[in-house]
Amino acid sequence: MKFASQLVNFNACPSDPFRPVATPIYQTATFEQEHADQFGQYDYSRSGNPTRTVLEEQLARLENADRAFAFASGLAAISSVTRLLSAGDEILACDDLYGGTYRLFSKILHRTGVQVRYADACDLERFAAAITPETRLLYTETPTNPLLRICDIRALADLAHGHGALLCVDNSAMSPYLQNPLDLGADIVVHSATKYLCGHSDVTAGVVAVRSPELAEQIYFLQNGEGSALGPFDSYLLLRSLKTLKLRLDCQQSSARKIAEHLNTRPAVQRVYYPGLAGHPGHDLHAQQARGAGAVISFATGSFELSKRIAEAARIFRISVSFGSVNSSISLPGSMSHASIPAEVRRGRAFGADLVRLSIGIEDAGDLIDDLTQAFERAWAKESTIGGWSTYAVPK
Ligand SMILES: *Cc1c(COP(=O)(O)O)cnc(C)c1O
């Protein structure tokens, strides 16, 4: 079955006598048992819930995983992956990570005795040089967020396996529709399902998908043992949202391309970051390992003040953190989603306070371009009145 068919063709409710087409919400914490000395399939929703099971089986199918697990948030999912390690073990992580992951790794994880090193995962030689005998896990995102840098999943998997380590890839920016890291050799895929998998900004959820039964057993043990699983109602919402993943992303991606090309022509924009543009670093590699460029675009203006005014002048693009929603959003990662990364680290990654990130929704592409045009014009008018921009031509 092709992906589009898989999204809607699955057993929505195994063994339900009424054969519902939509998965029922088993909003129950506990399940009555027939016998006092043995358990049935479900006993307690922290350990397992039928709505969550349908979701997890569907996620495993979409990521070509042995099994997948649904968590209360992306960070809960990522946290469970770090629990595979013990005191003394190390993680080698890409240095351009989501801010919340950076905070988990740098401010919480060391309390358990697990150390995290950072290096540029897009530069294989440098990344390999940062591996130590204690490295148990390589961790990356691709495209990274917010600079949309591309790293080679297959090469990173080989690198990890050559050192007896695992590779975990955060696939939130792509979703299983556009990229399947397990097929490229990764051992673990995580998602902030809050982004494209949900797509409607109404659920926070996370996913861990694994390639082997051994890893599945360990992640299940952690999900149950730490009580971090997704609840039944949110599992239902996520299942419902998943059905339109391809429709949403096809639309978002097609608009994103038009908007990235449009931004490239605006004088106020110094640089556009979008893996679908031919000049983007890693464009060819991305095209080999993914099936689309996604719908997140970043751009730099050279001025924090101008970027802030553009964001505040936009009307359809709403200022909000997160991405992947049916609603378009605009944000300044340096002061919003990535504020938990210290300024000196961000500077080291060539990621300025003026960086603007757009997440393209399903609105009409022409409306979105018009909105950006009026936002640039109004931001520019204000900027001119404070005198900083008089040497520049007024952008179209
Ligand atoms: C949002 C995000 C996370 C964290 O997920 P939550 O659902 O917010 O906990 C992790 N990784 C990436 C790439 C993200 O964008």
The ligand as a Tripos MOL2 file, in Angstrom:
@<TRIPOS>MOLECULE
LIG
   15    15     1     0     0
SMALL
NO_CHARGES

@<TRIPOS>ATOM
      1 C1          9.0570   20.8240   19.3540 C.3       1 LIG1
      2 C2         10.2150   19.9370   19.1630 C.ar      1 LIG1
      3 C3         10.6100   19.0240   20.1480 C.ar      1 LIG1
      4 C4          9.9300   18.9420   21.4940 C.3       1 LIG1
      5 O1          8.6460   18.4250   21.3830 O.3       1 LIG1
      6 P1          7.4470   18.7920   22.3740 P.3       1 LIG1
      7 O2          6.2960   18.0640   21.8030 O.co2     1 LIG1
      8 O3          7.3000   20.2680   22.3690 O.co2     1 LIG1
      9 O4          7.8500   18.2890   23.7280 O.co2     1 LIG1
     10 C5         11.6660   18.1820   19.8560 C.ar      1 LIG1
     11 N1         12.3170   18.2410   18.6820 N.ar      1 LIG1
     12 C6         11.9730   19.1160   17.7240 C.ar      1 LIG1
     13 C7         12.7330   19.1340   16.4480 C.3       1 LIG1
     14 C8         10.9270   19.9900   17.9300 C.ar      1 LIG1
     15 O5         10.6090   20.8720   16.9890 O.3       1 LIG1
@<TRIPOS>BOND
     1     1     2 1
     2     2     3 ar
     3     2    14 ar
     4     3     4 1
     5     3    10 ar
     6     4     5 1
     7     5     6 1
     8     6     7 2
     9     6     8 1
    10     6     9 1
    11    10    11 ar
    12    11    12 ar
    13    12    13 1
    14    12    14 ar
    15    14    15 1
@<TRIPOS>SUBSTRUCTURE
     1 LIG1         1 GROUP 0 **** ****
